[in-house]
Amino acid sequence: MSLNCSYQAMQSLEEQVLAALSQLSLSEEGPDVVSAGQVYDVVATGGAVRVLLDTEHLSDELQEALAGAITPLVEALPGVERAVVKPRPQSIAKRAALPGVRRVVGIHSGKGGVGKSTVTVNIAVALAAQGFSVGLLDADVYGPSAPTLLGVTGRAEMTADGDRIEPREAYGVRMMSLGLLLPEEQALIWRGSLIDEGLPQLFYDIDWGELDLLLVDLPPGTSDVHMAVAQSVALSGVVTVTSPGQVAIDDVRRGLEMFADLAVPCLGLVENMAGVSCRSCGHVGALFGAGGATELSRQTGLPLLAQLPFMPDVAVGSDTGHPVARDATGHGLHFHTLARSVADALKLTEQEEVSR
């Protein structure tokens, strides 16, 4: 049975793959592999499609047989360049949505030092200014910086009933960070079971209220923290922040593979520090490399959501707790445009801007 071409154009690549797989069965009498729960999820990164199998419904022998049938079927679809069929990680399962929160999105970088947290905070401030109900969870447990970036000091407090923790608010953004739960100079070493037990509390023990979007500032790289976040809450996707240089781009590729394995799609790329403008002559130099995110976007099919130049006032605003996105003009306009691209990628329509 073939799919109608006009209908195909309306579907995402993931939906087209699932539609094709719904016509595949391991036996003549049995249900299709999607209805039977044998296909856990499909994640497309451009033309590369990852099909994750649910091992709870398949023996090792059937997994091999199913992979052999799925690969040519998926690779025959228009727009698919490569299909990868593999079992889902045993520790990952479908999670219910966070109560009261319409979307949860991770902000990630392959390596540190690319301005991920600064970008996250400014996206959050811009979205709040555009009328969305926004929360920010600083889950970068190795270097929580959201309090400094938003100018928030002091310790977090309990709600009036004593059951949950009250998030702090700045520039219209509800924010929680480990930096508000620990003494300022105390270091916290998060490993293994502490991550598994502690991170879910940062989601569910906070009184977020009703949110259109919760942004999660993730640590750079790939670690147990990312796995624990994916286990704790249903992520709508991630936005990946990188600098233009090849070293950063190489690390981004690893992060994209990790999130695809966790059945979390990448919504798009943000290239930060994409050129530096000389204040005297106006010449734009590529101090941090050039063209890396553009080429990665071309190779993967992921949208390049923004190319943000190095802006000294962004650095000053970060250190003083005055994010530039509090103003929609000047350099703040870059982040307002990026915020709208993120909202569009999540299909947050005008009618959904205010939670009800």
Secondary structure as GFF3:
##gff-version 3
##sequence-region A 1 356
A	DSSP	alpha_helix	5	10	.	.	.	ID=ss1
A	DSSP	alpha_helix	13	21	.	.	.	ID=ss2
A	DSSP	beta_strand	39	45	.	.	.	ID=ss3
A	DSSP	beta_strand	48	53	.	.	.	ID=ss4
A	DSSP	three_ten_helix	55	57	.	.	.	ID=ss5
A	DSSP	alpha_helix	60	75	.	.	.	ID=ss6
A	DSSP	beta_strand	82	87	.	.	.	ID=ss7
A	DSSP	beta_strand	101	109	.	.	.	ID=ss8
A	DSSP	alpha_helix	116	129	.	.	.	ID=ss9
A	DSSP	beta_strand	134	138	.	.	.	ID=ss10
A	DSSP	alpha_helix	146	150	.	.	.	ID=ss11
A	DSSP	beta_strand	157	158	.	.	.	ID=ss12
A	DSSP	beta_strand	165	166	.	.	.	ID=ss13
A	DSSP	beta_strand	168	170	.	.	.	ID=ss14
A	DSSP	beta_strand	173	177	.	.	.	ID=ss15
A	DSSP	three_ten_helix	178	180	.	.	.	ID=ss16
A	DSSP	alpha_helix	192	204	.	.	.	ID=ss17
A	DSSP	beta_strand	211	217	.	.	.	ID=ss18
A	DSSP	alpha_helix	224	232	.	.	.	ID=ss19
A	DSSP	beta_strand	237	242	.	.	.	ID=ss20
A	DSSP	alpha_helix	246	261	.	.	.	ID=ss21
A	DSSP	beta_strand	266	277	.	.	.	ID=ss22
A	DSSP	beta_strand	284	285	.	.	.	ID=ss23
A	DSSP	alpha_helix	292	300	.	.	.	ID=ss24
A	DSSP	beta_strand	304	310	.	.	.	ID=ss25
A	DSSP	alpha_helix	312	320	.	.	.	ID=ss26
A	DSSP	three_ten_helix	324	326	.	.	.	ID=ss27
A	DSSP	alpha_helix	332	345	.	.	.	ID=ss28
A	DSSP	three_ten_helix	350	352	.	.	.	ID=ss29
###
